[in-house]
Amino acid sequence: MRIDKFLKVSRIIKRRTLANEACDREKVMLNGRVAKAGAEVKEGDVVEIRFGEKITRFRILKVAEHMRKEETAEMYEIL
């Protein structure tokens, strides 16, 4: 799954276009490297996102095309 779609499905970022823009502005890192929007993610990957001054790191636990809002917390763990 593409990282921009994962960020949207997991509800870390509200819309896919915003996830795309975050990747374009180099605010998303995947396993220590700057991630492009089309980068593929898999279980076990570590993602880091900069929201202004705040940095959020999390590990991907589950990759799924569709998730209910209540189940999205099972997709990642915050580090």
Protein Blocks (a to p, Z undefined) as FASTA:
>chain_A
ZZklmmmmnomafbfklmmmmmmnopaceehiacdfklccdehiacdddehjbccddddf
bdcfbdcfklmmmmpccZZ
